[in-house]
Amino acid sequence: MESFGWTILQTPIGPLMLAETAQGLVNVRFHAHDAEYHAHRLGARLALRPVRGGLCETTAQLSAYFAADLTEFALPLDWRLTSGFNERVLRLLLTRVGYGQVTGYGELARWAGDPGASRAVGTAMGANPLPVVVPCHRVVTATGDIGGFGGGLDTKRALLALEGVLPAPLF
């Protein structure tokens, strides 16, 4: 049986579980306090055996990002945990919204060719298997509110502050 590597990276927003197949980074999971459990669940979903370790380049790039030394990831990505509209929207987000920028759910829906699908864009952001690297934290509401976030609003605020979009929290 093929395997995938996984590890935990301690970051300013908490521990991230990172998983990588032979094709590339396949999953980033916030608040990875029970990573062993999630690695085995992911393994069952991918039909791959989880093996702890590896991911040197991935952890190096994410560490550099959190140190504000990297503004664009250069990692191969394995998109198998998403498909259809969700994948199309996530790929558009990745290529069109750079570090320190934000866009709206409606704008992403227009880019995807379905201007009425802003709620579906929100669903795609919530189902993003590669957060941080595929920057769903950069998507905000039409009124400029930060909207929701699967990693929690404090995490979204911290990522936007790191990128200079929001002021750093005082406390």
N, C-alpha and C positions, 0 to 999 in steps of 0.2 A: 504494500500500500504506500502510495506517495505520502509525503508529509509537508507540513508548512511550519515555519519558524515563528515563534512569538516571544515577546519580552515585555517587561514593564519599564517605562521611562518615567522617572520622577520629574515633574515640571512645576512651574509656579501655579498652574491651575489644577494641580493634583496629579495622581498617577494615571498615565495613559497606557493601555494595553495596545501593542502594535503587533499585527500579524502580517506575514509576508509569504507568498507562494513563489514558485519558480518564475511566475510572470511579473510579480511585483507586489507592492503593498496592497493588501486586500481589505484590511480593517483597522480602524483606529477606534478605541473605546475609551470614553471618559470615565473618570472615577473608578478605576480598575482595582477595586479592593478585593474582589473575588475572581481574579484573573484566571486562575487554574480552571475554575468552573466554566467561565466564558470561553476559554480556549478549547475545552472539550466539546461544548455546544457548537462552537464555530467549526470544529473538526467534523462533527456529525453533519452539519449543513453543507460543508464543502466536500464531504466524503474523502477527507484527508486526515492523516494522523498528526496531532499537534506535538511539536518538539520545541522545548524551551531553549532559547538562545538565538544567536545570530543577529541580523538586522543592524549591522554596524553602520552602514551608510545612512540608513533611515534614522537611527538614533542620533547620529552625528548632525544630520540636517535639521532634525527637530530641535535638538539642543541649541544649535546655532540660531534658529528662528526665535526660540524663547530668550536667548541672550541678545536679541535685536541685531544679530550679525548676518542674518539671511532673510531676504525678502521674496525669494522665489524658489520653490522646491524643484529639484531636478531628479525625481524618483520615478521609476517605472511603476505604473499602477495596474492592478488586476481589478477589472470592473465587474467581475462575475456576480457580485452581490447586489447589483442593480441592473435594470434593463428599461427598455421602452422610453416613455416620456421622462421618467426620473433620471435615467442615465443621460438623455439628451440635455436636460436642464443642468445637471451637474457638470457635464463637459463644457457647456456654454459658460457657466459660472467660472470654472477653472481657467478658461482661456480669455475671458473678457473683463474680469474684475480683479485688478491687481492689488497688491499690498497697499494698505492705507486708503483704499477706496471702498465705497459701498454702492449697492444698487437696490432697487425695490423688487418685491415679488412680481408686481405687474410688468416691470421692465423685462425681467427674465421670461415671463410668459410671452411677451411680444417677441423677444429674440427667438423663442422656441416655436414661433409661428402660431400661437394660440393666445391672443390677447385677453381672452376671458378666463384664463386658467391660473389666475394668481393663487387661488386656494390650492390647486394641484401643485403649484410650485412650492408652497409651504409644506405640503405633504412630502414632496421630494427632498426638501431640506431636512425635514425631520427623519427621513429614512436614509440619509447620507451615510454610507458605510466608511467614508474616509474624511471625517471632519478634521479641521485644521488644515490638512493638506489640500483638500477640496473645500475651499473656505466658505462654508455656509454661514459662518458668523458675520460675513460681509453683506448679508441680505437683510434689509430693513423694510418697514412698512412705508406706504405712500406718504404718510404724515411725518416721516423721519423718526418715529419711535423704533426702538431696536427690535420689537416683535418677540417671537418666541425662540427657544433654542433647546435642543435635546440635551445639551450638557449643562443646562441651567443658565439663568440670566446673568448671574455673577460671573460665570465662565465666559459668556459672550461679551460682557462689559470688559473683562480683563483682556481678552483677545483684541477687542477694538481699541482699548487703551494702549496695548503693546504696539499696535500699528499706527498710533497717533490719531485715530478717528475720534476717540473720546479722551477726556482728561483722565489721568491716572487717579484711582480712588485715593481719598485722603487717609483712609484707615485700612 
